[in-house]
Amino acid sequence: MDAPRHGLSTRLLHTAEGAQPDATPLTTPIYETSTFVFESAADLQACIDGTSGKYLYSRYDNPSLRSLEAKLASAEEAEAAMVCGSGMGATATALFGLLSAGDEILCSAAIYGGTLHLLQSFLPRFGITARFVDLDTLLDPGPALTPATRLVWFESPTNPTLRCVDVGRVASACRAAGVLSAFDNTFATPYNQQPLALGVDLVMHSVTKYLNGHSDVTAGALMGSTALIGRLAPARKLMGTMLDPAAAAAVSRGLKTLEVRMEKHNANALGLADALSADRRIVRVHYPGLPSHPDHAIARQQMRGFGGIVTLELRDLDAATQFFDRVQVFQRAASLGGVESLCSLPVMTSQYGWTDQQLERAAVTRGMGRLSVGLEHLTDLVADVDQALG
Ligand SMILES: Cc1ncc(COP(=O)(O)O)c(C=O)c1O
């Protein structure tokens, strides 16, 4: 539309806009568009009927998201994946998409704080209730299930104690009882652990963490069978929990280096945990890769590497606060899974607002400092922790 008879604005709005037919880009372009154009009413009708494969509106679907979803499905060896605007957006999409008033969730007491608050304070307003159980009960969930239980939600390694549960055992107990199993694989990543292969029905990720890996995007994802992800599509569409196309493109770029990043995260975290394991200034180093860790055997069985998180248990909150204030290479920040090392205090971040009873149930102490071990030189990280311990 560049006929000279059109006014300037008309020409600038419509000339050479949209897809460029001769371009074959190496990387996926960012489809930064809120809507898509149709040739005719018949073309639109075919899209609505699902017979043309065309896109209609970016809250429903967008090629940048589809490209990322294909990579994410491949990473978890899932049939299908769905991306959302955050990990919590993905969790909410899954729970609202699968559950109805009167349904019950059985949930590990050792889960991410945001998930706990969603299940405990928010979902009951919609008639969906959660019961929280310890890891031993989770391993043998049968007796804890009621006729109203529809879903079991769990994590391994847990945050911040890094306890590990036998994922395959929980998944097969759920399957035997006809209950869906949903698993937060954020800490391990698909490089270290493949929950779907272990029998879990639905995997959730805070893509904000290792999958994006550069601390510059907030995103979430769900992976599972085509049928299960298909059941969740209306929830994402109607709640508007989509990811922005530019953010999807950034995550797609981050994912390309997941394997090399995870190899280094694993090696640095194991090296740091090893170097600190005999340090008398620390009450306990929590890392599943240490033979002294209570779940080392199951971690070895179901994980390829032990991940990039190390939790230091210090004497009390004062000691943890002093350590937190002194670190120099580690940055004082919530979150994890980025290339740069971070230090956080769980009782002020992921476990903020938990009661003493909730903390005790999840075996979290006020003296814990959680380290997200990044890609810096290991010697610099060990030296930084050493000086921060004073
Ligand atoms: C294990 C785990 N699950 C879920 C979430 C929520 O993800 P997001 O912050 O991307 O919403 C987090 C965030 O810290 C997390 O650590």
The ligand as an SDF file (V2000), in Angstrom:
LIG
                    3D

 16 16  0  0  0  0  0  0  0  0999 V2000
   11.0080  -23.2810   43.1660 C   0  0  0  0  0  0  0  0  0  0  0  0
   10.2470  -22.1010   42.6690 C   0  0  0  0  0  0  0  0  0  0  0  0
    9.0490  -22.2990   42.1080 N   0  0  0  0  0  0  0  0  0  0  0  0
    8.3120  -21.2450   41.6440 C   0  0  0  0  0  0  0  0  0  0  0  0
    8.7510  -19.9510   41.7600 C   0  0  0  0  0  0  0  0  0  0  0  0
    7.8920  -18.8100   41.2410 C   0  0  0  0  0  0  0  0  0  0  0  0
    8.4260  -18.3510   40.0420 O   0  0  0  0  0  0  0  0  0  0  0  0
    8.2980  -16.8210   39.5090 P   0  0  0  0  0  0  0  0  0  0  0  0
    9.0040  -15.9470   40.4810 O   0  0  0  0  0  0  0  0  0  0  0  0
    8.9040  -16.8970   38.1540 O   0  0  0  0  0  0  0  0  0  0  0  0
    6.8380  -16.5150   39.4670 O   0  0  0  0  0  0  0  0  0  0  0  0
   10.0010  -19.7070   42.3400 C   0  0  0  0  0  0  0  0  0  0  0  0
   10.4950  -18.3170   42.4820 C   0  0  0  0  0  0  0  0  0  0  0  0
   11.4050  -18.0380   43.2360 O   0  0  0  0  0  0  0  0  0  0  0  0
   10.7580  -20.8110   42.8080 C   0  0  0  0  0  0  0  0  0  0  0  0
   11.9590  -20.6340   43.3900 O   0  0  0  0  0  0  0  0  0  0  0  0
  1  2  1  0
  2  3  1  0
  2 15  2  0
  3  4  2  0
  4  5  1  0
  5  6  1  0
  5 12  2  0
  6  7  1  0
  7  8  1  0
  8  9  2  0
  8 10  1  0
  8 11  1  0
 12 13  1  0
 12 15  1  0
 13 14  2  0
 15 16  1  0
M  END
$$$$
